[in-house]
Amino acid sequence: MRFTNYSKYTGHLADALNLQSLLDQLSDFLLQRLRGRALPAPYWASGDEEGDFA
């Protein structure tokens, strides 16, 4: 039978993360993926409802 030892979370690994760098890389990735593509219209702008003011 296997035993699992648990310890108290210290958070030292979370301190090593640079959140600003992570967000910068994520935004660069998303901007590259969306470059040149037309974004779909939001669900509320479909024009299928009565009283459409657009």
Backbone as XML, in Angstrom:
<?xml version="1.0"?>
<chain id="A" units="angstrom">
  <residue number="1" name="MET">
    <atom name="N" x="0.843" y="-1.171" z="0.000"/>
    <atom name="CA" x="0.000" y="0.000" z="0.000"/>
    <atom name="C" x="0.895" y="1.244" z="0.000"/>
  </residue>
  <residue number="2" name="ARG">
    <atom name="N" x="0.553" y="2.231" z="-0.836"/>
    <atom name="CA" x="1.345" y="3.450" z="-0.924"/>
    <atom name="C" x="0.844" y="4.474" z="0.085"/>
  </residue>
  <residue number="3" name="PHE">
    <atom name="N" x="1.774" y="5.238" z="0.593"/>
    <atom name="CA" x="1.443" y="6.328" z="1.496"/>
    <atom name="C" x="1.805" y="7.645" z="0.829"/>
  </residue>
  <residue number="4" name="THR">
    <atom name="N" x="0.981" y="8.645" z="1.032"/>
    <atom name="CA" x="1.249" y="9.977" z="0.502"/>
    <atom name="C" x="1.479" y="10.914" z="1.665"/>
  </residue>
  <residue number="5" name="ASN">
    <atom name="N" x="2.605" y="11.585" z="1.618"/>
    <atom name="CA" x="2.915" y="12.563" z="2.661"/>
    <atom name="C" x="2.568" y="13.950" z="2.153"/>
  </residue>
  <residue number="6" name="TYR">
    <atom name="N" x="1.818" y="14.681" z="2.917"/>
    <atom name="CA" x="1.437" y="16.038" z="2.577"/>
    <atom name="C" x="2.189" y="16.997" z="3.485"/>
  </residue>
  <residue number="7" name="SER">
    <atom name="N" x="2.449" y="18.175" z="2.958"/>
    <atom name="CA" x="3.087" y="19.199" z="3.781"/>
    <atom name="C" x="2.328" y="20.505" z="3.610"/>
  </residue>
  <residue number="8" name="LYS">
    <atom name="N" x="2.595" y="21.413" z="4.488"/>
    <atom name="CA" x="1.939" y="22.716" z="4.447"/>
    <atom name="C" x="2.440" y="23.495" z="3.233"/>
  </residue>
  <residue number="9" name="TYR">
    <atom name="N" x="1.524" y="24.175" z="2.539"/>
    <atom name="CA" x="1.878" y="24.984" z="1.373"/>
    <atom name="C" x="2.673" y="26.201" z="1.834"/>
  </residue>
  <residue number="10" name="THR">
    <atom name="N" x="3.830" y="26.397" z="1.242"/>
    <atom name="CA" x="4.670" y="27.525" z="1.641"/>
    <atom name="C" x="4.626" y="28.662" z="0.634"/>
  </residue>
  <residue number="11" name="GLY">
    <atom name="N" x="4.286" y="28.391" z="-0.607"/>
    <atom name="CA" x="4.158" y="29.445" z="-1.604"/>
    <atom name="C" x="5.467" y="29.886" z="-2.226"/>
  </residue>
  <residue number="12" name="HIS">
    <atom name="N" x="6.561" y="29.231" z="-1.933"/>
    <atom name="CA" x="7.839" y="29.668" z="-2.476"/>
    <atom name="C" x="7.913" y="29.503" z="-3.995"/>
  </residue>
  <residue number="13" name="LEU">
    <atom name="N" x="7.183" y="28.569" z="-4.567"/>
    <atom name="CA" x="7.171" y="28.429" z="-6.020"/>
    <atom name="C" x="6.368" y="29.551" z="-6.676"/>
  </residue>
  <residue number="14" name="ALA">
    <atom name="N" x="5.327" y="29.994" z="-6.029"/>
    <atom name="CA" x="4.522" y="31.088" z="-6.575"/>
    <atom name="C" x="5.301" y="32.398" z="-6.572"/>
  </residue>
  <residue number="15" name="ASP">
    <atom name="N" x="6.211" y="32.562" z="-5.640"/>
    <atom name="CA" x="7.027" y="33.774" z="-5.594"/>
    <atom name="C" x="8.001" y="33.836" z="-6.758"/>
  </residue>
  <residue number="16" name="ALA">
    <atom name="N" x="8.352" y="32.693" z="-7.315"/>
    <atom name="CA" x="9.306" y="32.654" z="-8.416"/>
    <atom name="C" x="8.666" y="33.060" z="-9.745"/>
  </residue>
  <residue number="17" name="LEU">
    <atom name="N" x="7.344" y="33.108" z="-9.818"/>
    <atom name="CA" x="6.656" y="33.490" z="-11.055"/>
    <atom name="C" x="6.732" y="34.994" z="-11.266"/>
  </residue>
  <residue number="18" name="ASN">
    <atom name="N" x="6.998" y="35.378" z="-12.490"/>
    <atom name="CA" x="6.950" y="36.780" z="-12.863"/>
    <atom name="C" x="5.652" y="36.975" z="-13.642"/>
  </residue>
  <residue number="19" name="LEU">
    <atom name="N" x="4.622" y="37.445" z="-12.963"/>
    <atom name="CA" x="3.299" y="37.543" z="-13.584"/>
    <atom name="C" x="3.274" y="38.535" z="-14.733"/>
  </residue>
  <residue number="20" name="GLN">
    <atom name="N" x="4.027" y="39.623" z="-14.641"/>
    <atom name="CA" x="4.037" y="40.608" z="-15.721"/>
    <atom name="C" x="4.614" y="40.009" z="-16.992"/>
  </residue>
  <residue number="21" name="SER">
    <atom name="N" x="5.684" y="39.244" z="-16.871"/>
    <atom name="CA" x="6.277" y="38.588" z="-18.030"/>
    <atom name="C" x="5.312" y="37.563" z="-18.620"/>
  </residue>
  <residue number="22" name="LEU">
    <atom name="N" x="4.634" y="36.825" z="-17.760"/>
    <atom name="CA" x="3.665" y="35.834" z="-18.223"/>
    <atom name="C" x="2.525" y="36.495" z="-18.988"/>
  </residue>
  <residue number="23" name="LEU">
    <atom name="N" x="2.002" y="37.606" z="-18.475"/>
    <atom name="CA" x="0.921" y="38.319" z="-19.159"/>
    <atom name="C" x="1.396" y="38.928" z="-20.471"/>
  </residue>
  <residue number="24" name="ASP">
    <atom name="N" x="2.639" y="39.439" z="-20.497"/>
    <atom name="CA" x="3.174" y="39.992" z="-21.740"/>
    <atom name="C" x="3.293" y="38.921" z="-22.817"/>
  </residue>
  <residue number="25" name="GLN">
    <atom name="N" x="3.783" y="37.759" z="-22.440"/>
    <atom name="CA" x="3.911" y="36.674" z="-23.407"/>
    <atom name="C" x="2.550" y="36.186" z="-23.880"/>
  </residue>
  <residue number="26" name="LEU">
    <atom name="N" x="1.585" y="36.127" z="-22.976"/>
    <atom name="CA" x="0.237" y="35.699" z="-23.350"/>
    <atom name="C" x="-0.410" y="36.701" z="-24.297"/>
  </residue>
  <residue number="27" name="SER">
    <atom name="N" x="-0.255" y="37.988" z="-24.020"/>
    <atom name="CA" x="-0.854" y="38.993" z="-24.901"/>
    <atom name="C" x="-0.193" y="38.974" z="-26.275"/>
  </residue>
  <residue number="28" name="ASP">
    <atom name="N" x="1.123" y="38.788" z="-26.329"/>
    <atom name="CA" x="1.802" y="38.688" z="-27.619"/>
    <atom name="C" x="1.298" y="37.481" z="-28.405"/>
  </residue>
  <residue number="29" name="PHE">
    <atom name="N" x="1.139" y="36.361" z="-27.727"/>
    <atom name="CA" x="0.646" y="35.153" z="-28.382"/>
    <atom name="C" x="-0.752" y="35.371" z="-28.944"/>
  </residue>
  <residue number="30" name="LEU">
    <atom name="N" x="-1.647" y="35.942" z="-28.130"/>
    <atom name="CA" x="-3.022" y="36.139" z="-28.586"/>
    <atom name="C" x="-3.095" y="37.149" z="-29.719"/>
  </residue>
  <residue number="31" name="LEU">
    <atom name="N" x="-2.295" y="38.196" z="-29.662"/>
    <atom name="CA" x="-2.302" y="39.179" z="-30.742"/>
    <atom name="C" x="-1.788" y="38.569" z="-32.045"/>
  </residue>
  <residue number="32" name="GLN">
    <atom name="N" x="-0.795" y="37.712" z="-31.967"/>
    <atom name="CA" x="-0.301" y="37.052" z="-33.174"/>
    <atom name="C" x="-1.340" y="36.107" z="-33.750"/>
  </residue>
  <residue number="33" name="ARG">
    <atom name="N" x="-2.085" y="35.419" z="-32.905"/>
    <atom name="CA" x="-3.108" y="34.486" z="-33.370"/>
    <atom name="C" x="-4.274" y="35.222" z="-34.034"/>
  </residue>
  <residue number="34" name="LEU">
    <atom name="N" x="-4.590" y="36.433" z="-33.571"/>
    <atom name="CA" x="-5.747" y="37.161" z="-34.087"/>
    <atom name="C" x="-5.396" y="38.110" z="-35.232"/>
  </residue>
  <residue number="35" name="ARG">
    <atom name="N" x="-4.128" y="38.298" z="-35.512"/>
    <atom name="CA" x="-3.722" y="39.247" z="-36.538"/>
    <atom name="C" x="-4.264" y="38.809" z="-37.895"/>
  </residue>
  <residue number="36" name="GLY">
    <atom name="N" x="-4.983" y="39.701" z="-38.564"/>
    <atom name="CA" x="-5.507" y="39.419" z="-39.885"/>
    <atom name="C" x="-6.818" y="38.666" z="-39.902"/>
  </residue>
  <residue number="37" name="ARG">
    <atom name="N" x="-7.352" y="38.335" z="-38.753"/>
    <atom name="CA" x="-8.624" y="37.610" z="-38.709"/>
    <atom name="C" x="-9.741" y="38.553" z="-38.302"/>
  </residue>
  <residue number="38" name="ALA">
    <atom name="N" x="-10.880" y="38.379" z="-38.907"/>
    <atom name="CA" x="-12.050" y="39.151" z="-38.512"/>
    <atom name="C" x="-12.658" y="38.500" z="-37.277"/>
  </residue>
  <residue number="39" name="LEU">
    <atom name="N" x="-12.929" y="39.301" z="-36.280"/>
    <atom name="CA" x="-13.532" y="38.768" z="-35.068"/>
    <atom name="C" x="-15.026" y="38.553" z="-35.280"/>
  </residue>
  <residue number="40" name="PRO">
    <atom name="N" x="-15.581" y="37.499" z="-34.720"/>
    <atom name="CA" x="-17.018" y="37.267" z="-34.852"/>
    <atom name="C" x="-17.802" y="38.326" z="-34.077"/>
  </residue>
  <residue number="41" name="ALA">
    <atom name="N" x="-19.003" y="38.590" z="-34.546"/>
    <atom name="CA" x="-19.862" y="39.551" z="-33.860"/>
    <atom name="C" x="-20.307" y="38.963" z="-32.523"/>
  </residue>
  <residue number="42" name="PRO">
    <atom name="N" x="-20.448" y="39.798" z="-31.497"/>
    <atom name="CA" x="-20.928" y="39.289" z="-30.214"/>
    <atom name="C" x="-22.367" y="38.801" z="-30.325"/>
  </residue>
  <residue number="43" name="TYR">
    <atom name="N" x="-22.755" y="37.952" z="-29.406"/>
    <atom name="CA" x="-24.075" y="37.332" z="-29.482"/>
    <atom name="C" x="-25.206" y="38.360" z="-29.444"/>
  </residue>
  <residue number="44" name="TRP">
    <atom name="N" x="-24.990" y="39.485" z="-28.782"/>
    <atom name="CA" x="-26.062" y="40.476" z="-28.671"/>
    <atom name="C" x="-26.186" y="41.329" z="-29.940"/>
  </residue>
  <residue number="45" name="ALA">
    <atom name="N" x="-25.288" y="41.187" z="-30.875"/>
    <atom name="CA" x="-25.337" y="41.973" z="-32.107"/>
    <atom name="C" x="-25.774" y="41.124" z="-33.298"/>
  </residue>
  <residue number="46" name="SER">
    <atom name="N" x="-26.481" y="40.043" z="-33.044"/>
    <atom name="CA" x="-26.857" y="39.153" z="-34.136"/>
    <atom name="C" x="-27.964" y="39.733" z="-35.010"/>
  </residue>
  <residue number="47" name="GLY">
    <atom name="N" x="-28.819" y="40.614" z="-34.457"/>
    <atom name="CA" x="-29.880" y="41.233" z="-35.244"/>
    <atom name="C" x="-31.083" y="40.349" z="-35.439"/>
  </residue>
  <residue number="48" name="ASP">
    <atom name="N" x="-31.143" y="39.213" z="-34.752"/>
    <atom name="CA" x="-32.265" y="38.293" z="-34.907"/>
    <atom name="C" x="-33.448" y="38.639" z="-34.002"/>
  </residue>
  <residue number="49" name="GLU">
    <atom name="N" x="-33.252" y="39.561" z="-33.091"/>
    <atom name="CA" x="-34.291" y="39.865" z="-32.106"/>
    <atom name="C" x="-35.192" y="41.000" z="-32.596"/>
  </residue>
  <residue number="50" name="GLU">
    <atom name="N" x="-36.410" y="41.041" z="-32.063"/>
    <atom name="CA" x="-37.292" y="42.163" z="-32.355"/>
    <atom name="C" x="-36.779" y="43.391" z="-31.621"/>
  </residue>
  <residue number="51" name="GLY">
    <atom name="N" x="-37.054" y="44.545" z="-32.165"/>
    <atom name="CA" x="-36.624" y="45.785" z="-31.535"/>
    <atom name="C" x="-35.140" y="46.050" z="-31.754"/>
  </residue>
  <residue number="52" name="ASP">
    <atom name="N" x="-34.606" y="45.532" z="-32.831"/>
    <atom name="CA" x="-33.202" y="45.745" z="-33.133"/>
    <atom name="C" x="-33.007" y="47.196" z="-33.511"/>
  </residue>
  <residue number="53" name="PHE">
    <atom name="N" x="-32.126" y="47.873" z="-32.799"/>
    <atom name="CA" x="-31.921" y="49.298" z="-33.019"/>
    <atom name="C" x="-30.749" y="49.566" z="-33.950"/>
  </residue>
  <residue number="54" name="ALA">
    <atom name="N" x="-30.045" y="48.547" z="-34.381"/>
    <atom name="CA" x="-28.856" y="48.754" z="-35.229"/>
    <atom name="C" x="-29.230" y="49.058" z="-36.652"/>
  </residue>
</chain>
